[in-house]
Amino acid sequence: MNYTLFRLAPGSYDVLLDGAVIASLVRSGKTDEATWTVELFTEAPPDERPAPFTETEHTFGSLDEAQGWLWRTENQ
């Protein structure tokens, strides 16, 4: 799987999987206290979600953490 991010505005990205937009990645809160949430656009049963999505929404403490989570699937 090949994930890429397309920046829409500061703190907001489209998440692309093999060129198709499947999710959003957005920052919530002030920059130094922000959380980052990745959310799939479609509700799908767990066995139909792209890895590493185990839920439709995942929250992280930083942009780097969210990116690392998405990119880790490329090395498995």
BELMO-V533332 format. One record per residue. N is the residue number from 1. OMEGA is omega as a letter, one per 40 degrees, with the letter a starting at -180 (NA if undefined). Layout:
BEGIN
n:omega
N:OMEGA
N:OMEGA
END
This chain:
BEGIN
n:omega
1:a
2:i
3:i
4:i
5:i
6:a
7:i
8:a
9:i
10:i
11:a
12:a
13:i
14:i
15:a
16:i
17:a
18:i
19:i
20:i
21:a
22:a
23:i
24:i
25:a
26:i
27:i
28:i
29:i
30:a
31:a
32:i
33:a
34:i
35:a
36:a
37:i
38:a
39:i
40:i
41:a
42:i
43:i
44:i
45:a
46:a
47:i
48:i
49:i
50:i
51:e
52:a
53:i
54:i
55:i
56:a
57:i
58:a
59:a
60:a
61:a
62:i
63:i
64:i
65:i
66:i
67:i
68:i
69:i
70:a
71:a
72:a
73:a
74:a
75:a
76:NA
END
